[in-house]
């Protein structure tokens, strides 16, 4: 299997992983940084940069930890921003959204 190096934007330690299709495989579940912007994946002499990523867990068939990294879509980013703004307004207005919804 091919091996890649995953570099995080915030300077967290690099992660060496095997690749199977779009899945990355490591022996144990790593601690992922909170900042998943500008993730660099180095494979051979090629570098791929994911501008705004998210971690997607995959099924494990061998007891190791499998995960994928996907680009956050523009629609997902807009929805997350809108939800954060609604939560902030609710907090500042002392509104419990669970009671409203």
Secondary structure, 3 states (H helix, E strand, C coil): CEEEEEECCCCCCCEEEEEECCEEEECCCCCCCCCCEEEEEEECCEEEEEEEEEEEECCCCCCCEEEEEEECCHHHHHHHHHHHHHHHHHHHCCCCHHHHC
